């Protein structure tokens, strides 16, 4: 199979959303739809997000369906996945690239799409959420916010590719995708009950007014400051600077993790020595803040980036990987406490680093806003955990821009639970020849819930549950293997729906693809042949699945 994703056309997204809603009472596998309270929200970036939570820049904001799934589950803050000049097939990412069994690890850092493809995904998601908000009565049209993320150096950010992206996200009306989405919705207005012409006309072309600077580990302060100046002065964008957890210093990080039993997490002293030092960061942030204030623009920090650590037990195929999740809590919160104190509690802090439904209210009351998550959504339950976080925040109490450094310091020492008993990671070995079988024994759905791209789905075929894998939506991140009850690799072993015959031929997975003449190309038992589901000799476990997809789940056959 290919690890290259194939974005779904906007028409296909609409077919999928409303087809699945009618058939399964869910949207991209999410059945717990979150409806915001009528008076919810606080002013932010010219809009009024109804909750303070959403997905961080990462796998959950790479594709339009990811963003839509997060929205219907309660997210209202969307940090779009980072774009850079190195993109598409030029970006080499070792696969599998995500493991979130306990603390999170990854070895990917920016969108695997091309920059124009990423831009189109964000535009499609923008329209789709406006439709969902109004049509399903989930919230207000201005109740959510998109934030861009760009990296990793000034030369790349000033390139034509990234500059076009920034300008088009500031005003998407100039793009073909924006015009296409409008035209599609205009044609389909009779299909909607609540989303009307006035709602379509009110969809603003200004998708983003803010950007987060995501810099690689080791980026010098001078480079970061030049990037900030460019984005503030030339692009007129509200700005966040994403800081690294290395600001705590090597010895603090080592002591904190060792005290909690995470002594097996290994990182080098050099990673801290080559990174931005705390005092240098404070001076730089003050200068950038002053410049933003002079220009009448918003400025804040994003805490924190991931921590570069060593892969010692084959967790991921690279020698180095990036740690996220709950183990960032003592590090990220310590940085937040120090910055809050040194800026007299006036520096806005956007937080990411181990937030979950149990601690999000504490983080919010301490003055952190917004709060984004990634590793938590990569565990069983997936996007629907956002529903619990949004519900928890409904009674969480008011939070202002003034962070409470004494509270943050206390939380940094108390929120992260101790390490569990250490065991070898559950990463399933990558089989050279995937096993041929039509289904798993349990159909527990864990692989579907943890997939950020919604590439594993459950359907009903001939009265029984069937797990299917959608090839065109999978980038082989491998996260589903860490939660598989059968200790398998679902993205390689489940019966696969291919979006084209070419993709099937390039794969080893057992599965099928629709052909233009109503036939299907089938790979089964090591062979590839053209069939119709009703043909004699087609295994019944295959014919019933293809017939079910054709008759009841046609959106899975998108091209």
Secondary structure, 3 states (H helix, E strand, C coil): CCCCCCCCCHHHHHHHHHHHHHHHCCECCECCCCCCCCCCCEEECCEEECCCEEECCCHHHCCHHHHHHHHHHCCCEEECCCECCCCHHHCCCCCCCEECCCCEEECCCCCCCCHHHHHHHHHHHHHHHHHHHHHCCCCCCCCCEEEEEECCCHHHHCCHHHHHHHHHHHCHHHCHHHHHHHHHHHHHHHHCCCCCHHHHHCCCCCCEEEEEECCCCCCCHHHHHHHHHHHHHHCCCEEEEEECHHHHCHHHHHHHHHHCCCCCCCCCHHHHHCCCCHHHHHHHHHHHHHHHHHHCCCEEEEECCCEEEECCCCCCCCCEEEEEHHHHHHHHHHHHHHHHHHCCCCCEEEEECCCCCCCHHHHHHCCCCCEEECHHHHCCCHHHHHHHHHHHHHCCCCCCCCCCHHHHHHHHCCCCCCCCCCCCCCCCCCCCCCCCCCCCCCCCCHHHHHCCCCCEEEEEECCEEEEEEEHHHCCCCCHHHHCCCCCCCHHHHCCEEECCHHHHHCCCCCEEEECCCCCEEEEECCEEEEECCCCCCCCHHHHHHHHHHHHHCHHHHCC
